[in-house]
Amino acid sequence: MTDHPRDLAALRRRLAEFAAARDWQPYHTPKNLAAALSVEAAELLEIFQWLTPEQSARVMTDPDTAHRVRDEVADVLAYLLQFCEVLGVDPLAALEAKIERNESRFPMGGADGPEG
């Protein structure tokens, strides 16, 4: 693996520079990026489509499948970050706020599990 910046801001800049160098900004509308994000998430799901829960838990043990999973995770994250960039959403702040809302909505000690 090469030595690349791993912080979110640097990755967002790198994605923006990549798109700008190819004049892709006109195509990076919120609608197009949301659609692309959905497609990439579906491609990630496709890897797991017919696996049993046990097989899905071991998916990273097969090098070819693990490579596909990593590529689709990268695609999903890239489109999500580009989507956030276009709309001015701070993804980490959005996640933090959502976790805080969920902590209030779903207090600890609930016996019913996530489906409450």
C-alpha distance (Angstrom), angle and dihedral (degrees) to the residues before:
residue distance angle dihedral
M1 . . .
T2 3.77 . .
D3 3.78 122.9 .
H4 3.81 102.8 -97.5
P5 3.78 129.6 158.5
R6 3.78 110.4 -91.4
D7 3.76 101.0 -168.8
L8 3.78 118.3 107.4
A9 3.80 96.7 -121.0
A10 3.81 92.0 52.7
L11 3.79 91.9 48.5
R12 3.81 91.1 48.8
R13 3.82 90.1 51.5
R14 3.78 91.1 47.8
L15 3.82 91.7 51.6
A16 3.81 90.9 47.9
E17 3.81 91.5 49.5
F18 3.82 90.7 47.9
A19 3.81 91.7 52.5
A20 3.81 93.3 43.1
A21 3.80 92.6 51.3
R22 3.79 88.2 57.2
D23 3.83 96.6 40.9
W24 3.80 91.0 -119.0
Q25 3.82 96.5 139.1
P26 3.83 94.0 97.8
Y27 3.81 88.2 60.3
H28 3.80 94.8 45.5
T29 3.79 96.2 86.3
P30 3.80 118.9 147.5
K31 3.81 90.0 -107.9
N32 3.79 94.6 50.3
L33 3.78 93.4 44.8
A34 3.82 92.4 48.0
A35 3.81 89.0 50.5
A36 3.80 92.2 48.1
L37 3.81 90.2 48.0
S38 3.80 90.1 52.8
V39 3.80 92.0 49.1
E40 3.79 92.7 50.1
A41 3.81 91.6 47.4
A42 3.80 88.0 52.1
E43 3.81 89.7 51.3
L44 3.80 88.6 53.9
L45 3.80 89.9 49.4
E46 3.80 90.4 49.4
I47 3.81 90.2 65.5
F48 3.82 89.5 60.2
Q49 3.80 98.5 35.1
W50 3.81 100.5 110.3
L51 3.79 100.1 21.4
T52 3.77 123.5 114.8
P53 3.81 116.5 -122.8
E54 3.81 88.1 -102.4
Q55 3.81 93.2 50.8
S56 3.80 91.3 47.0
A57 3.82 90.5 53.7
R58 3.82 89.1 56.4
V59 3.80 97.5 43.6
M60 3.80 94.0 113.4
T61 3.81 92.6 58.1
D62 3.81 91.5 75.0
P63 3.82 108.4 74.2
D64 3.83 95.1 -148.1
T65 3.79 94.0 48.3
A66 3.80 91.9 42.5
H67 3.81 88.9 54.2
R68 3.82 90.4 51.5
V69 3.82 91.3 49.0
R70 3.80 92.2 50.4
D71 3.81 91.6 47.8
E72 3.81 92.8 51.0
V73 3.81 92.2 45.3
A74 3.81 87.7 52.4
D75 3.81 91.5 49.3
V76 3.82 92.3 49.1
L77 3.79 92.1 48.0
A78 3.80 93.2 45.2
Y79 3.80 93.3 52.8
L80 3.81 91.7 43.7
L81 3.80 91.3 52.2
Q82 3.81 91.8 46.9
F83 3.82 89.8 48.3
C84 3.80 89.9 51.9
E85 3.80 91.3 47.4
V86 3.81 92.9 53.4
L87 3.81 93.1 48.6
G88 3.79 97.3 38.2
V89 3.80 94.2 -117.5
D90 3.79 118.5 154.0
P91 3.83 99.8 -141.8
L92 3.80 94.9 -160.4
A93 3.81 92.6 49.6
A94 3.81 89.8 46.9
L95 3.80 90.8 51.0
E96 3.79 92.9 46.9
A97 3.82 91.5 50.7
K98 3.80 91.0 48.0
I99 3.82 92.3 50.3
E100 3.80 89.7 50.5
R101 3.83 91.3 50.5
N102 3.81 90.6 48.1
E103 3.80 91.4 49.4
S104 3.80 88.0 56.8
R105 3.80 94.6 42.8
F106 3.80 95.2 45.6
P107 3.80 109.5 35.1
M108 3.80 119.8 -165.9
G109 3.76 118.6 -92.1
G110 3.78 97.7 43.5
A111 3.79 108.5 149.2
D112 3.78 95.3 -158.6
G113 3.81 97.2 71.3
P114 3.79 125.7 -140.1
E115 3.81 94.7 -34.6
G116 3.82 90.7 56.0
